[in-house]
Amino acid sequence: MGQLPTMPETAWATMRATADDRAARVRYRRALMLMVMTLVLPGSAQLVAGNRRVGRVATRIWVALIVAAVVGAVLAALDHEYAFWFVSDPRALGAIRLALMVLAVGWALLFLDAWRIGQPLSLSLGHRRTVVGLNGVLCFSVAGTLLFGAHLVGVQRSFILTTFSGDTVHGTHDGRYNVLLVGGDSGAGRWGLRTDSMTIASIDASTGKTVLIGLPRNMTDFPFAKGSVMRKAWPHGFNCGYPSCELNGVNTWVGDHLSLFKGVKDPGMDATISAAEGITGLKVSYWSFVNLAGFRDLVDAVGGVTLDVRQPIPVGGLGADVTGYIKPGVRKLNGFDTLWFARSRDSSDDYSRMARQKCVMNAMLHQVSPETVLTKFEKIAKASSQMISTDIPATEVDRFMGLALKAKGQPVATLSLVPPLVDTAHPDIALIRRKVDAAIRASEHPSSAAHHHRRKSPSTVTGGSIGSLHTGYAANDSTDLTDSC
């Protein structure tokens, strides 16, 4: 028999090198595939090539999370109040935050294990560097995203716990929530010393339709609610003489007579609420203090607010130099200019300013979208926590979020208790209560608007508001603030 031909040694070496290259490429693709599998379906890499017990646990957890997310999304789409509860309940937020942190750590460990299963030491140096780099990017990207989500959830939870610290849930009164909004410059501990504005937001508990009832800070000779401490101290009305017995002086008087309010958590607010109830005849459900410096930050956080500036609005004045003007036109204002638009009193009066404040409230309600809240959430939460203190309990936040969403798509009505309708020095309380009732009825039943018809908007503009002190300002008495601003 003849001998088989021998292959040159160089040919054998070439074949071995080619086989080694193919094997190296297979190992490289396998390592990459294990990481991709971990990204798409955590635990699948372990099921295929690693610890199957770990893989089964990881995949089951992942599938359970996907199912829970889908079910939650469906429930949120069908019932908005469920979604609002989910993002406002401190216990639910705490559980979500913990789950995100555990998921971040667990997923990162699965990526590291997938890298180990891929046998990085068997790869060429170039392939090894690529696998290590890609694994690091995926590991830190996924874990970082989840940890950032946990941070945002923590911010929301902290905001809810810090801001909504009330401990008593109040029901509706005649089917409405009446929330007293107080604006000022100072912190929550000093709010009454520098009260800037007072408004009762009367909200229909079913539809969210809202009537803003403005209380002038210079009103005097008004009664307090029956049965209140202030009613016992001032049975014939708050009429000790100008200016110490104006509405915004109630807290100052309370500070000098704290012995009358033993056991009352917040005497100044308690007294101011009794004044608002005595004037309007409404039962106040909750109160909210708005720090106006924080309001400026909130406007900046949402990217500004668009307002129709009808006249140059002075920045500064009344004891200080006017440093500039907000120019007329439909303009998107930042927080600084929005605050001055709402507060400026130079070349105008308190009632014109109240009208502008109502326009700002209306613009904020209708212009701040859910998309803006989601994309700028952390800034908004930070500004809001500095801006608001309230006795609304955390358990009621979801209810008011739902009402705010309903109110967003509806006209906001307003009634300010100012001249020429009301003589703030000697207010006709019976007239005020009739007007308040009529405004609320007109909001609930538009067909009854004849009881509270909107006056034709005056052609004059004074102090930046449509109307004048003599004829009244349109935004102070309107069934639709958008048309009056």
C-alpha positions in Angstrom: 0.0 0.0 0.0 1.2 3.5 -0.7 1.8 6.1 2.0 -0.7 9.0 2.5 0.8 12.3 1.4 2.1 14.4 4.3 0.8 17.9 4.9 3.4 20.6 5.4 3.7 21.8 9.0 2.8 25.3 7.9 -0.5 24.1 6.6 -1.4 22.3 9.8 -0.5 25.5 11.7 -2.8 27.5 9.4 -5.7 25.1 10.0 -5.2 25.2 13.7 -5.1 29.0 13.7 -8.3 29.1 11.6 -10.1 26.7 14.0 -8.9 28.7 17.0 -10.1 31.9 15.4 -13.5 30.4 14.7 -13.7 29.1 18.3 -12.7 32.5 19.6 -15.4 34.2 17.6 -18.0 31.8 18.8 -16.9 32.4 22.5 -17.1 36.2 21.8 -20.5 36.0 20.3 -21.7 33.8 23.1 -20.4 36.3 25.7 -22.2 39.1 24.0 -25.4 37.1 23.6 -25.4 36.3 27.4 -25.3 40.0 28.2 -28.0 40.9 25.6 -30.2 38.1 27.1 -29.7 39.6 30.6 -30.8 43.0 29.3 -33.9 41.7 27.6 -34.9 39.0 30.1 -33.0 39.1 33.4 -32.1 35.5 34.4 -32.3 34.0 30.9 -28.5 33.8 30.7 -28.4 31.8 33.9 -31.1 29.5 32.6 -29.1 28.7 29.5 -25.6 28.5 30.8 -25.4 29.2 34.5 -27.2 28.5 37.8 -30.7 27.6 36.6 -32.2 28.1 40.1 -31.0 31.7 40.1 -32.3 32.0 36.5 -35.7 30.7 37.4 -36.1 33.1 40.3 -34.9 36.1 38.3 -37.2 35.4 35.3 -40.2 34.8 37.5 -39.6 38.0 39.3 -39.2 39.9 36.0 -42.4 38.4 34.6 -44.3 39.3 37.8 -43.1 42.8 37.5 -44.1 43.1 33.9 -47.6 41.7 34.7 -47.9 44.1 37.7 -46.9 47.1 35.5 -49.4 46.2 32.8 -52.2 45.6 35.3 -51.3 48.9 37.0 -51.3 50.8 33.6 -54.8 49.4 32.7 -56.2 50.3 36.1 -54.7 53.8 35.9 -56.2 54.2 32.4 -59.6 53.1 33.7 -59.5 54.9 37.0 -57.4 58.0 37.3 -57.9 58.1 41.1 -56.1 54.8 41.4 -53.1 56.4 39.6 -53.3 59.4 41.8 -53.4 57.2 44.9 -50.4 55.3 43.7 -48.2 58.4 43.3 -49.3 60.1 46.5 -49.6 57.3 49.1 -46.4 57.4 51.2 -46.5 53.6 51.9 -46.9 52.7 48.2 -44.1 55.2 47.3 -41.9 53.7 50.0 -42.5 50.2 48.6 -41.8 51.3 45.1 -38.6 53.0 46.1 -37.3 49.9 47.9 -38.3 47.7 45.0 -36.4 49.9 42.5 -33.3 49.8 44.7 -33.4 46.0 45.1 -34.0 45.6 41.4 -31.1 47.8 40.5 -28.7 45.8 42.7 -30.1 42.4 41.5 -29.9 43.3 37.8 -26.4 44.5 38.2 -25.4 41.2 39.8 -27.0 39.3 37.0 -24.9 41.3 34.5 -21.8 40.5 36.4 -22.7 36.8 36.5 -23.5 36.8 32.8 -20.0 38.2 32.2 -18.5 35.4 34.4 -20.5 32.7 32.5 -19.1 34.1 29.2 -15.6 33.0 30.4 -13.8 36.3 29.7 -10.3 34.8 30.4 -10.8 32.5 27.3 -11.3 35.5 25.0 -8.7 37.4 23.1 -7.5 40.6 24.6 -9.4 42.8 22.2 -12.6 40.8 22.6 -12.1 40.8 26.4 -11.9 44.6 26.5 -15.0 44.9 24.4 -17.0 42.5 26.6 -15.8 44.2 29.8 -16.7 47.6 28.4 -20.1 46.7 27.1 -20.9 44.8 30.4 -19.9 47.9 32.4 -22.0 50.2 30.2 -25.1 48.0 30.5 -24.6 47.3 34.2 -24.2 51.0 35.2 -26.9 52.2 32.7 -29.6 49.9 33.9 -28.7 50.2 37.6 -28.2 53.9 37.3 -31.6 54.4 35.7 -33.4 52.3 38.3 -31.6 54.1 41.2 -32.4 57.5 39.7 -36.1 56.4 39.5 -35.8 55.4 43.2 -34.4 58.9 43.9 -37.4 60.5 42.2 -39.8 58.3 44.1 -38.0 59.3 47.3 -38.4 63.0 46.3 -42.1 62.6 45.8 -42.5 60.7 49.1 -40.6 63.3 51.0 -42.7 66.1 49.3 -45.9 64.3 50.3 -44.8 63.7 53.9 -43.4 67.2 54.4 -46.2 69.2 52.7 -49.4 67.3 53.5 -49.0 66.9 57.2 -52.6 67.3 58.3 -54.1 64.6 60.5 -57.8 65.2 60.2 -59.9 64.3 57.1 -62.9 66.7 56.6 -65.8 65.9 54.4 -67.6 68.1 51.9 -70.0 70.9 52.8 -73.1 71.0 50.5 -71.1 68.8 48.1 -68.1 71.1 47.9 -64.6 71.4 49.3 -63.8 75.0 50.4 -60.1 75.5 50.6 -58.7 78.8 52.1 -55.6 79.9 50.1 -53.4 82.4 51.9 -50.5 84.0 50.2 -47.6 85.8 51.9 -43.9 86.4 52.1 -42.9 84.7 55.3 -42.3 81.1 56.3 -45.2 79.0 57.6 -44.4 80.1 61.2 -44.9 83.7 60.4 -47.4 83.7 57.6 -50.0 86.0 59.3 -47.6 88.8 59.8 -47.4 89.6 56.1 -50.5 88.2 54.5 -50.6 89.3 50.9 -53.8 87.7 49.6 -56.7 85.5 50.7 -58.9 83.4 48.4 -61.5 80.6 49.0 -61.3 78.0 46.3 -64.8 76.4 46.4 -64.6 73.1 44.5 -67.4 70.9 43.4 -66.6 67.5 44.8 -68.0 65.7 41.8 -67.1 67.8 38.8 -64.1 69.8 40.0 -65.8 73.1 38.9 -64.2 75.9 40.9 -65.2 79.3 42.1 -62.4 81.6 43.4 -63.8 83.9 46.1 -61.4 86.7 46.8 -61.2 88.3 50.2 -59.7 91.8 50.3 -57.1 92.2 53.0 -58.3 95.7 53.9 -61.9 94.6 54.8 -63.0 95.6 58.2 -66.1 95.5 60.4 -66.9 91.9 59.5 -68.3 89.1 61.6 -66.6 85.8 62.6 -68.1 82.3 62.4 -70.7 81.4 65.1 -69.2 79.5 68.0 -65.6 80.5 67.2 -63.2 82.0 69.7 -63.1 85.2 67.7 -66.9 85.5 67.6 -66.9 85.4 71.5 -64.1 88.1 71.5 -65.8 90.3 68.8 -69.5 89.6 68.9 -70.3 92.7 67.0 -67.7 92.3 64.3 -64.0 93.1 63.9 -64.3 96.9 64.2 -61.6 98.3 66.6 -60.6 101.0 64.1 -58.4 101.4 61.0 -56.0 99.9 60.2 -55.4 97.4 63.1 -58.7 95.7 62.6 -58.5 94.9 58.9 -58.8 91.3 57.7 -55.0 90.8 57.4 -54.6 92.1 61.0 -56.5 89.2 62.5 -53.3 87.2 63.1 -51.6 90.2 64.8 -54.5 90.5 67.2 -54.4 86.8 67.9 -50.7 87.0 68.7 -51.4 89.5 71.5 -54.2 87.3 72.9 -52.9 83.7 72.7 -54.4 82.9 76.1 -57.8 82.8 74.4 -56.7 79.9 72.2 -55.4 77.3 74.6 -55.1 73.9 72.9 -55.5 75.3 69.4 -52.7 74.1 67.1 -52.5 77.2 64.9 -54.4 80.1 66.5 -53.7 82.6 63.7 -55.0 80.3 60.9 -57.9 79.3 63.1 -58.9 82.9 63.5 -58.5 83.7 59.8 -60.7 80.8 58.9 -63.4 81.9 61.3 -63.2 85.3 59.6 -63.5 83.8 56.1 -66.5 81.7 57.2 -68.2 84.7 58.9 -67.9 86.8 55.8 -68.9 84.3 53.1 -71.1 81.9 55.0 -69.1 79.0 53.7 -67.6 76.2 55.8 -63.8 76.0 55.2 -62.6 72.4 54.7 -58.9 72.9 54.6 -56.4 75.7 54.4 -53.2 76.2 52.4 -50.5 78.8 52.9 -48.5 79.8 49.7 -45.1 81.3 50.2 -44.8 83.7 47.3 -41.0 83.4 47.1 -41.5 79.7 46.5 -44.2 80.4 44.0 -41.6 82.2 41.9 -39.4 79.1 41.9 -42.4 77.0 41.0 -43.1 79.1 37.9 -39.5 78.7 36.8 -39.7 75.0 37.4 -42.6 74.6 35.0 -40.9 76.7 32.4 -42.8 79.9 32.8 -46.4 81.0 32.4 -48.1 82.8 29.5 -50.1 85.9 30.4 -51.7 88.8 28.6 -49.9 91.9 29.9 -52.2 94.7 29.0 -50.2 97.6 30.4 -46.6 98.1 31.6 -46.3 96.5 35.0 -43.8 98.2 37.4 -41.2 96.0 39.1 -40.7 97.6 42.5 -42.3 100.8 43.8 -44.3 101.7 46.9 -41.5 102.6 49.2 -38.8 101.3 46.9 -37.5 102.3 43.5 -39.1 101.0 40.3 -36.3 99.0 38.7 -38.1 98.2 35.4 -41.4 97.3 33.7 -42.9 94.1 32.4 -43.7 95.0 28.8 -47.2 94.7 27.4 -48.2 91.8 25.1 -49.0 88.1 25.3 -45.8 87.0 27.0 -44.3 84.0 28.6 -43.1 85.2 32.0 -40.5 83.7 34.2 -41.0 83.3 38.0 -39.7 86.7 38.9 -41.9 88.6 36.4 -44.9 86.5 37.1 -44.6 87.3 40.8 -44.4 91.0 40.1 -47.3 90.8 37.6 -49.4 89.3 40.5 -48.1 91.6 43.2 -47.3 95.0 41.8 -49.2 97.9 43.4 -47.4 100.9 41.9 -49.8 102.9 39.7 -52.7 100.6 40.6 -54.8 99.5 43.5 -55.3 96.4 45.6 -58.4 95.3 43.6 -56.6 95.5 40.3 -53.9 93.4 41.8 -56.4 90.9 43.0 -57.7 90.6 39.5 -54.2 90.0 38.2 -53.7 87.3 40.8 -56.8 85.5 39.7 -55.5 85.5 36.1 -52.2 84.0 37.3 -54.1 81.2 39.2 -56.2 80.5 36.1 -53.2 80.4 33.8 -51.3 78.0 36.1 -54.2 75.6 36.3 -54.8 75.4 32.5 -51.2 75.7 31.2 -49.2 73.3 33.4 -49.6 69.9 31.7 -49.1 66.4 33.1 -46.2 66.0 30.6 -44.5 69.1 32.1 -44.9 67.7 35.6 -43.4 64.4 34.6 -40.4 65.8 32.8 -39.6 68.5 35.4 -40.8 66.6 38.4 -37.9 67.0 40.7 -37.7 70.8 40.3 -41.5 71.1 40.7 -41.5 69.0 43.9 -38.6 71.0 45.4 -40.2 74.3 44.6 -43.6 73.1 45.8 -42.2 71.9 49.2 -40.8 75.4 49.7 -44.0 77.1 48.6 -46.9 75.3 50.3 -47.9 74.3 53.8 -51.4 72.9 54.4 -53.5 70.9 56.7 -54.7 68.6 53.9 -53.8 65.1 55.0 -51.6 63.0 52.7 -54.4 60.5 52.4 -56.5 63.1 50.6 -53.9 64.2 48.0 -55.1 61.7 45.4 -58.7 63.1 45.7 -57.5 66.7 45.1 -55.3 65.6 42.2 -58.3 64.1 40.6 -60.4 67.3 41.2 -57.6 69.4 39.7 -57.5 67.3 36.6 -61.3 67.7 36.2 -61.0 71.5 36.8 -58.3 71.8 34.2 -60.7 71.3 31.3 -63.4 73.6 32.7 -63.8 77.4 33.1 -62.9 78.9 36.5 -65.4 81.4 37.9 -64.4 84.2 40.3 -66.1 86.5 42.7 -64.0 89.1 44.6 -65.6 90.9 47.5 -64.4 94.3 46.5 -65.8 97.7 45.2 -68.0 98.6 43.6 -69.9 95.4 44.7 -68.7 95.6 48.3 -67.8 98.5 50.6 -64.8 97.0 52.3 -65.0 99.5 55.2 -68.6 98.6 56.0 -69.4 95.3 54.1 -73.0 94.2 53.6 -72.6 90.6 54.8 -76.1 89.6 53.7 -75.4 90.9 50.2 -72.0 89.1 50.2 -73.5 85.8 51.1 -76.2 86.1 48.4 -73.5 86.8 45.8 -71.4 83.9 47.0 -74.4 81.5 46.7 -75.3 82.9 43.3 -71.8 82.4 42.0 -71.6 78.9 43.2 -75.1 78.0 41.8 -74.1 79.5 38.4 -70.9 77.4 38.4 -72.9 74.2 39.3 -75.8 74.9 36.9 -74.7 77.2 34.0 -78.4 77.5 33.0 -78.9 79.5 36.2 -76.4 82.0 35.1 -79.1 84.6 35.0 -78.7 84.7 38.8 -75.1 85.6 38.4 -74.6 87.0 34.9 -71.2 88.1 33.9 -70.9 91.8 33.2 -69.7 92.9 29.8 -66.0 93.4 30.1 -65.1 97.1 30.4 -63.1 98.6 27.6 -60.8 100.4 30.0 -57.6 98.9 31.5 -56.3 100.1 34.8 -53.2 98.9 36.6 -52.9 96.1 34.1 -56.4 94.7 34.7 -59.5 95.1 32.5 -61.8 97.6 34.1 -61.4 100.2 36.8 -62.0 100.8 40.5 -65.3 102.6 39.6 -66.6 100.0 37.2 -65.0 96.9 38.7 -62.4 94.7 37.3 -63.5 91.9 35.0 -61.4 89.2 36.5 -62.9 89.9 39.9 -66.4 88.9 38.9 -66.5 86.4 36.0 -67.9 83.1 35.1 -64.9 82.3 32.9 -61.5 83.8 34.0 -59.9 82.9 30.6 -62.2 85.4 28.9 -61.6 88.1 31.5 -57.8 87.9 31.6 
